[in-house]
Amino acid sequence: MSAREVVSEGQEMELKVESVDRERRRISLSPIDERVQALKPGELGIGSEVEGIVEGIKDFGVFVRLSEKQTGLLHISETDLPKGGSLAAKLERAFPPSSKIRVVVKSIEGERISLTLPAKWLASQGREEDDTATLMAQHRPSGKGLGSLGDALANLKL
């Protein structure tokens, strides 16, 4: 695609210089997306809830622009979309390109950022709490009361 197909003469736009090739007398430019520039996620950590912009869709998930330099992946397994049919089409309907989306950082491995939806993150955190409550209930002494300190320490091996 040539520049003439995308822009017209006299059109004003903000651009960023990507590279300069002095030998070939060429400058590589890219448009500045003010919406992306406005994204300020701060320091990303696991559990951080941030706003991003849907950048692209593949059969396996949605790429979400988090800042000018960072993009994360919302894997299809992190959505509640039904199985079957065209996965990319379903993702595109649920997460239209260029739309804003709230996501939570699920993991960071080097440059790879895995994302999930806030409701899924909360549900996963709730499950861990439920697992802890179940373990505690299994180790509670029988009877109506909580038991004594002696009951709690009875099976402790020193």
N, C-alpha and C positions, 0 to 999 in steps of 0.2 A: 504494500500500500504506500503510495507516495504522499508527501505532505500536502500536495494540492487537493487530494481527495478528502482531507480531514479539516484543513483550515482554508480560509479565503484571504486574499490580499487586503490589507488594511485592518484585519481583525486584531484586536488587542488581547493579549493573554499573558499571564505570569508564567515564566519558564525558569527551569533550573538547568545549569550547564552540567551535563553528565561527564563529558570528556572533550578534550581538544586534541586534534591530530594536525600538528603544524605541517608535516610533510605533505599530506593530502589536502591541506587547507580546508579541514572540516571541523565542525563543532557539533557535538551530539547534545540535543536538548530534550527535556521532558517537561510536560506541563506540571504545574504545582496544583495539587488538589487541596484547596483550602480546608475541606472537611477532614482530610487525613492530617493536615498540618495542625488542626485544632485538637486532635486526639492527644491527650496527655495522660497515659496510664500510670505514670510514676514508676517506681520500682516494682517489677512484676515478681510475684511469689506465689507459691501454691496456695490456692484459696482466694486469691485476689479477684474481685469482681470488677470488670472493666467494660467500657463501651467500645465497640469496634464497628467497622464497615465491611459488609460482605463484599469480598474482592473477586472470588471465583468459586465455581461449583464443579466438582468431579463426582463420579459415581460413588466414591468412598467417603465424601464429606464436603465441608464448606471451608474455604480459606477466608479467614477474617483478618483484616488489616487492623492492627492494634496501635501502631504508631508509624512514623515515616520509615522506620528501619525494621519493624517487627511485624511478622504475620504468624498467626496460629491456625491450627486445624481443629475444626469441630467435626470429629469423626461421625459417620452416620449412626454408629452404635450409641452415640450420646444424644441422639434425637429420639422422639417418640413416633417416628414415621412408620407406617405399616409396611411390612415386607411385600415384595412382588412388584411387578410393573417396572417402569422406568424410574430408577432411583434418582438420577440426575434431575428429571422433570419434577419429581416430588420435592426434592431439596430446593429447586428453584422456586417452586410455588410457596414453600414454607419460609424460605430465606431469599427474597429477591435480591439480585445483584445490586450493589450500591446502597442497600438499605442499612440502617443502623441496627445493631444487635447487642444485647447485654450477654456477656459470657463470663465464666469463671475459669481461671487457670487451674487445670487439673494436674499437669506435670510439665516440667522443663528438663529436657535432656539435651545439653549443648545448645544448639541453635533451634531445636525443635520445641515448639510450644503446643501442648495438647490442651484443648478446651472442652468445657462441658457447659450445659445450660444451668442457670442458677437453681431451678427446681430440682434438677438431677443431682446437683452438688449437695443441696440441703438434704435430699432423700438419702444420699450415700452417707452423709454425716450422721443422720438419724439412725441408720442401720448399724453403724459402729457403736452408737450409744446403746441401741437395743441389745447388741451382742454382749456388751459389758454388763448390762442389767441381767441378762440371762445367766451369765457366768456367776455373778454375785448371788443370784437366787439359788443356783445349784449348790453353792457352798454355805448357804444359810442354815443354821441349826434348825432341827425340826421343833415343832411346838409353836405356841402362840407368841412368845416373846422373842427378843433378839438374841437371847442367850447371854452368858457371862463372858468375861475376858478369858476365863479358863477354857470355856467351850471353843472360843475362837482360836486359841493357841494350842488346843489339845493335840492336834496332829502335826504340830511344828517339830521338825527334826533339827536338832542342833549338832 
